């Protein structure tokens, strides 16, 4: 088998999940991971709840413009690959802490936006922090926990994110009318950034070093993981860009109502995300991703053809809940990885591949929306789900 690599070799260090660590070190690492996930979830969910209403009501953006903003938002995801290189200098946990700080700065910047270029700039800063966190956080968990515990831990963190997102949603629901969009962005960004700074001194990873390479092995063995990451990026933005925009622009749904929908999502996610981790560990990644994409076909068909707002609310919640199956792809890669030191760079590469699609889909979907109608944007999503469902059947985890 011919393998490729994307850089030069080095004798720097990375963590070894097989290395024995003390229970105290392990607990401290887990606490830091939990707290950074709390800050990330709180800030991002509040930003997500407000963003589309802010963009439409305050700036009057169109579907093609929101597609452009969301496309640019995903460009930092292409830099997720560089987390593998940063991990040669900093631990994954410390990278996650710095990422939280940067995300907070971007959220605060949104409060001062008055034009489309300003919206693009603030969104870009927020996104750099967010995407670097995603890669470094997943890698830290996979390196600290074994194959049986990692999917359960990722599931618990997803469940924690759902719980803490309730706090952000509650702030929006209770304070938006009194404070307005801009004040909420300022206050939330400051809280997230300061919290991230406070956690930085504790971002040490409890493991002894092993040799690794300053490269990312791009193996033929991993082709299905890379392909599914690309399709996950495509699928994700049918929801995050256009499902919410459909409700806000076409149906004039308020920020408070969007927030209530996220509250419902997170209440359901509080229970289901942790169960997803257990179910994936029991039944396997292929079966659960098969269920995920099969259900997703019907969700996107509903967006395309059902003009009833109550039904769209149900589809919105179902769509968000299905994101919980995302952890199956990370645990799948953990099982097929040839060596532990290949996990961090390939998870980062997977994020890069994911975001190649995520840069393209918002622009294409926005143009399709404005030229031939919103229905066809969601039919693109149906095609993505069908292709993903087909490819998942090739998934095996044998060594």
Secondary structure by P-SEA (a helix, b strand, c coil): cbbbbccccccbbbbbccccccaaaaaaaaaaaaaaaaaaaaaaaaaaacaaaaaaacccccaaaaaaaaaaaacccccccaaaaaaacccaaaaaaaaaaaaaaaaaaaaacccaaaaaaaaaaaaaaaaaaaaaaaaaaaaaccccaaaaaaaaaaaaaaaaaaaaaaaaacccccccaaaaaaaaaaaaaaaaaaacccccccbbbbbbbccccccccaaaaaaaaaaaaaaaaaccccaaaaacccccccaaaaaaaaaaaaaaaaccaaaaaaaaaaccaaaaaaaaaaaaaaaaaaaaccccaaaaaaaaaaaaaaccccaaaaaaaaaacccccaaaaaaaaaaaaaaaaaacaaaaaaaaaacccaaaaaaaaaaaaaaaaaaaccccccc
